[in-house]
Amino acid sequence: MPTDPLRLSRRTALRAAALAAGTAAVLAGCEDAPDRTGTPGSTEDPNGTQPPPPSSDPVIVAALQTAATQVQQLALRYSTVSQTFPSLRNQLATGVNYHASHLTRLKQIGALRPAQPGKLPALPTNSAAALADLAGREQKLSVVHATAAAKLSGQAARLLASIAASESQLAATLSRKAAK
């Protein structure tokens, strides 16, 4: 009895590709053990007794500044959706908390200017569409931040990879809620 070969939908293939890219970025920015060799350029304290000073490397600062602006825009989007659709506040609380902690951490490791989020696009007209919009924005930013992490090293790469993983998880959670 012949069987048809398993076929993947385009959406599944794209998600798998994005996940693979995200995983590669996470692995590229991670270290198995903290640097204890005194490598030049290392800003991490091998004893973990004090936080490292903010980076002054212009490439790192630019990447972190861009990420901070993007996270701030997303946090404002969450706030606007919560105000427009009060029934979603509990569902969005985790994302609000994650993005607040991401902004705090970005500011700790980079000498950043205050983020200027700019004008936000109009919101969808119903709560399900608003959740789907947030999920899409989370997923897009997860790819952007994973890609940026792959271009850096050290704590900046780890932070951006962590933010990307969080955004990917939030996108999946919001997508499930929007589908209900």
Secondary structure as UniProt FT lines:
FT   HELIX           10..29
FT   TURN            40..41
FT   TURN            46..47
FT   HELIX           58..84
FT   HELIX           86..88
FT   HELIX           89..109
FT   HELIX           127..150
FT   HELIX           154..179
//
